[in-house]
């Protein structure tokens, strides 16, 4: 999975990332947005657009937010 949205998105859900995504791979969940791992083209547009700096490359997620990698996987497995 190229990018993961972490805790700073919760309660904010600004939509800036959704608006710049060229492939519409960002989906709204109950408390945050999620990036579909198979649809993302790794363009980094969402990362730059996020006003709360909640989007990270999967190998660059800060330690305290690493559980969001699994949360993202779980979101799409349930779909």
Secondary structure, 3 states (H helix, E strand, C coil): CCEEECHHHCCCCCCHHHHHCCCCCEEECCCCEEECCCCCCCCCHHHHHCCCCCEEEHHHCCHHHCHHHHHHHHHHHCC
